[in-house]
Amino acid sequence: MDDAKSIWSLWQSMLETFQPCFTRGGWVRFAQWVTGMVLCDEEHTITQCLTSCAAEDRWRVIEHFAEYGSWDRPTVERQLERLVSVEAPQTWGGYRVVALDDTKEHRNSPEVWGTCTFHESSARSPNRAETVRAHNWVVLGSLTPGRPWDYTPLASRLYFRKRQLPVGETFRTKTELAVELFQQADDQSPQPILAVFDGAYAHKTVLGPLLAPPSGGRPIPFVTRLRKDARLYAPVDSRKSSRGGRPRKWGRRLPAPQEHGQWKTPWIQGRAYLYGRLRKFRCRRLECHWMVTGPDTPVEVYAFWVEGYEKPWYLVASAHDLTPAQVVTVFAARFRQEDGFRDHKQRLGMEECRAWTKEPVLRTFQVQIVAQALLRLMPRKLAQTRRHAWWTPPPWNLEKRYPSLLDVRRLLWRHREKFSHFMLRLEKFAKPPQAHFPCGRATTRAA
């Protein structure tokens, strides 16, 4: 019982940070929903979430809360970012690293609000049809350094195709949503952030606002993948041309990344922790100007040959204070977000939401993000408060070095019965405090 109380106190302490985002009763519904999402091991609908914690009689209340309750999603996102910055305050190279990518949430019915049709390449999903109905989410998360790195989701935006935009919604591109998420994370972070993302977002519409924020904020450095045929240029020659005319914006054209053998720079040898183990690499670094970032912003372009990979990695970074080992390490750590998407789908039921209107669709995804973030932060709190190890490698995998999200859930599942009692006690908090009158009845006083 004491063990269940100590674990519940850690869990509740994280949930209590979201009290300012809701009313008294709303926070209790939110806490019950998030906890039920974690304790549920089957379909992650509201009914199953409440059944897992023996609160079936609250089904109608939670359903009404998911549809009509007072809910400020931006405030919940900001509060989650504050919680992550407090519980996982590590910086890396002077930056707080954040990663961004998009993921699809497949739907079988066209009646679900916000679904769009998307083309799936047969190479990525050979067992699915080429055209699928899905929700497309742009997700931002925090990357905490370590071996391995740890990923914690922070915020998300739902993207609609322009031709399939729901009535009353405003069309926004993925790049606009990405810039909004990066700037929101930078506003909440006291340290400068480092944006890490795939080459699909390496466009002027993303890099321009990051390097030169329109609101006058601090620039956001980035690390991303580079096309093998990217246009690279040398700095402009400061000497005046004898021919006169308009001054040049770009210097001479440099060899593309796929022709890095022609770069007049030395090879750099090093080692970095990439994809689960320490690997050797060699690279060439070129300081130049990139067509996408413009003639006024110098960048560092890299061509990496990594041990265990047959093809080179082409990367570009605007953070000039990072070493080659740091650049390749942080880009490889971006794959931890893909692991987060896998856990979101397999452990928290990303594709099991049954909602037919706007608010339950958006709120369910945010509840799942909060649940995953708390599960990621729970091992840190357990390590700070417990003298003995709460987790050991399983007999079938003795080489396992760190607990997974499923291991944290199993710890909570052991105390599911006790957690259900603790959650029922939260019902008392939902009721407003009763006014106390000495005579047993309210009295009025004339003005």
N, C-alpha and C positions, 0 to 999 in steps of 0.2 A: 504493500500500500504506500509506503514511504517513497519507493522508487517511482510509482505512478504519480504521486503528488509532485515530486521534484521535476519529472519530465513535463507534466502538465503546467507547472509554474513557468518553465522556460518557454513552452509553446504559447501560453497565455500572455507572457510579457511581450512577445513579438506581435501578437494580435492586438494588444492594447495600444500600440502605436497608431492604429487606424481609428481610434475612437473619435478624434476631431473631424473625421471625414463623414460621420453619420450622426443621426439622432441616437438617443439611448437605445431604443428598440431596434433601430436599423443596424447598429453595431453588433448587437446580439445575433441578429439574423445572419449578418455577414460572417461572424465568427463561427456560427454553427455550419454555415454552408462551406466555408474553407476547410474546417476540420473534418466535416463529412466527406469532402472531396478526397482527403488524404486517407481516411479510414476505409473508404469504399474500395473493394477489390473486384467489383464486377462493372456493370454499366454505370457510368458516372452521371446519371440523371439526378435531378433533385430528389426524386423518390428513393433511388438507391442510396444516395448520400445520407438521407435521413434515416433510412432503414439500418445502415451500418452503425449508427450511433444511437439506436433505439429511440428515435424522436419522430416516429411516423405520424403522430398526431399533430405535428407542426407543419405538415406538408402544405396545407392550404395557405398558411401564413407566409412560408418561404416563397411559394409560387407567386403570391401577390407582391411580395417584396421584390422579386426578380423582374416583375413586369411594371409595377407602378411605384415602388418605394423610392424615397429620396436617395439619390446616388450621384456623387460628383466624381466622375471618372478621372479627370485631370488631377484632382486633389489626391486621390488614391495613388496615382502614379508618382506624384511628387513625394508622398509619404513613404512609398516603397523605396524610392531612390535614397531618401534620407536614412532609412533603416539599413539598407545595404552598405551605405558609406560609413555608418557607425559600426556595424558588426564585422565588415570586411574592409578595413580602411587602408589596406596595403596599396601602395603606389609602385610603379615599375618604371624606372628610368626617369623619374620626375613626373610621370603622367598617370592618370587614371584611365585604363584601357576599356573601351566600349566597342562592341561588335554589332553589326546590323546585317540582316538578311531577311528574305521573305520565305514563307512556307504556305502550302496549300492545305486546306481542310476540306476533304472530299465530302460531297453531299449526294444522296440518292434521289431526293425529291426536289423538283423545281419550285415548290411552293415555299421553301424556307427563305426567309427574308435575306436579301443581300447576296444570293448565290449568283455566280457568273460562270460562263463556259470558258474553259481554258484548254489549250493544246498541250498535251503531254507527249514528249518525245519517247519513241519506243525504246531508246537506249536506256533511259532512266527508269521506266516502269513497263517492262515488256508484257506484263499480265493485265494491263489496264487498257481501256479504249483510248484512242488518240485524243478524243474530245471528252472532257469530264466536267461535271458541275462541282464547284468548290467555292469556298471562301478563301481569299488570298490576303494573308496578314503580313504586314511589315513589322518586324519585331526587333527591338533594341535590348541588348543585355550587357552586363558588366563581366569582364574577364579579370579574374584574380590570379596573380602569378603563383606558380608552384610546380610541382612535378607529380601529377599533371596540373595544368591550369584548371581553374574552376569557373563555370559559367553560371550566372544568375540572371534570369530575365527581369526586365524593368518596365517596359512600356510597349505598346503595340498600336497599330492603326490598320483598319480594314480598308482594302483597296477595291474599287469597283471599276469595271471596264466602262468606257464612256457610253457605248451603245446599250449597255445593260444597267444603267444607273437607276437606282430606285427613285421613286417619286419623292421630291423634297430634298434630295441629297445634292451636294455640290461636288463636281468632278475635280479630283486632284490626282496628279501623277504620282508614281512611286517615288520619283526623285524628290518631289516636293514633300512627301511624307517623311522621307529619310532625313532631309535637312531639318524639318521640324523636330524630329526625335533627337537628332544630334545637338541642336541648339538648346533644347529643353534639358538634356543631360549636362551640357556645359553650364547652364545657368544654375543648376543645383549643386555643381561640384566646386569646392573651393580650390582644388588643384586643376590645372589644365588637363583636358581629356585628349586621348589619342584615338582617333576613329579608324577602325579596321573593318574592311568590307571587301566583298568580292568584286572582280572587275566589271560585273554587270552594272554596278553603280558608279563606275569611273567615268562620269560625264560632266560636262561643263555646268549643267544645272545643279549638280551636287557639289563639285569641287569649288566652283566660283563662290557660292554663299559661305562655304566652310572657311576658305582662305581670306575672304573679304566680307565679313558679316554686314548686311545692310543696316543693322541697328547700331553699329559701332562697337560691338563686343569684341572680345579677343578672338584671334584666328584659331581655328581648330586644325592641328596637323593630322595627317592621315598616312596610312600604309595600305596599299592595295595591289592587285595584280595588274600587270601591264600586257598589252597586246604585243605579239611578237613582231608586228610591222608598225609599231608606234612611230610617230613622227617626232624626232628629236633634233634639237638645234643647239649650236654653240652660242655663247653670249655674243652680243653685238659688239663689233669692233668700235671702240670709242674714237678712233682717228677719223677725221673728216675726209670724205671722198673728194677727189679732185674733179669729179664730174658734177658735183653739186646735186640739186634736186632734193626731194623729200627724204628725210633720214629713215634708215631701215629699222624695222621693228624686230626682225629675226636675224640671227647670225647664219652662218653656213650650215647646211644640212649635215647631220651626223649619221653614221650607220645605225640601222634599226636594231632592236634587241636581238633579233635572230642572227644578226651579223656582228655579234659582240666580239668575235675574233679580231675585228678590225679596230676595236677601241684601243687607243694608245694609253692604256692604264694597266698596272701590274695585277697579277692574280693575287688574291688574298685567301689564305688558308685559315680554317677555324673549325670549331666544334660547337654544336648547339643541341639542346634537348628538343627533338622533333618527333611527334607522333609516338610517344611512349618510350623512347630510348635516346641515348646520346649518339649523334651522328656527325660524321665528318662532312665538311663542305668546302668548296672553293668557289670564289666568285670574282667578278669584276664590277667595279663601281665607277659610274660616270656621272659627274655633275654637269647638268645641262638644263635646257628649257624644253618643256613638253607642250605640244600643240593644245592639249586639253586645258592645262592650267594657265596658258598665256605666256607672252614674252617677258612679263615683269616678275614672274615667280620661278626662281631656280628650284630644281628638285634633284633628288638622288635616285638614279636608275641602277638596278642591279640585275646581273645574270648569274644565277646560282646553279651549281651542279652539286646535288645532294646525294650522299651515299644511300644506295638502295633505290634510286629513281633513274630511269633511263633518259628522261627528257629534262631540259633545264627549266628552272623557275625564273620568270621575269617579274620583278617587283619594282615598285616606285614608292618613294617616301618623301614627304615634305618636311619631316622632322630631321634636321641636319645633325642633331646631337646624338642620334642613335648609331650604334656600331652595326656592321653587317650581321653579326651574330644576333643582335637584338631584333633587327628587322625580320630576319627569317624566322626567329622564334615566335614573335608576336603574330606573324601571318599564319604560321602553322597552328597557333593556339586558337585562331578563329574557328577551326573545325570543331571546337568544343561546343559551339552554338548548334551545330548539326546534331551533336549528342543530346543537347537540350531539347531540340525538336523531337527527337526519337523518344525521349522520356515523356515529353508532353503528350505524344500520341499513344504510347504503349502503357504508361502508368497513370495518366491523369485524364484519359478519355477525350482528347481533342476532337475526335470525329464522332463522338457519341452524344453530343448535345442535340436535344430535340426541342427546338424553339422555332416559332413561326413568325415572330415579330422582332422589331429592332432591338429593344432594350435587353431582352433575355440573351440574344446572340452576343451583344457586346459585353454584357456583365458576366456571362458565363466564362468567356475567354479571359476576362480580367481576374476572375476568381481562380481559374486554373493557373494563371501566371503568378498570383500571390501565393498559392499553395506550393508551387514548385520553388519559388524563391525562399519560402520559409523552410522547406525541406533541405535546400542547399545550405542555409545558414544554421540549421539545427546542429550539425556535427561540430561547428565552431563553438557554439554555446555549451555543448556537452563536454568538449575538451577543456573548456575553461573552468567548469564547475565540478567535474568528476575526477577523483583521484585514480580510479581504475578504468581500464579500457572498456568501453561499452560495446565494442565490435571486435570480432576476431575473424580471420580468413576462414571460409568454409572448408570442410575436409576435401572436397572435390577440386578446390583451387587454392592451394596453400601459398601460391606465389602472388595472390591478390594483395595489393599494398595499400589500398584506400577504400573506404566504404562508398557504395553507390547510393543512388536515390532510393532504390528498392530496399537496401539494408536499413535506411532510416525509417522507411515505411513499416518494415517488419518490426522494428523496435516499438513503434506506436501501436501496431496491431496487437502486440502482446498485452497491452493495457486498454484495449478497446472498451471493455466493460466498465472499467473505472472512468475512462474518458467520457462515456455516455452520462455517468452520474455528474461529473463536473460540468458538463455542458448544460444539463438540466438546471443546475444552480444558477447559471447565467440568466435564466428567466426572471429571477428576482431583480436583477440589474435593469432589465428592460422596463420595469414599472417605475414611474416617476415617484420620488419621495413624497410621502404623505405629510401634509401640513399638520402641525400639532397645535391644538388649542386647549388651554388649561381647563375650560369649562365643558369640553366635549363637543362644542359647536362653534361655528364661525360667528363672529360679531362684526358689525360694521360701525364705523365712527363717522359722525357727521363732519363734513368738511368745514 
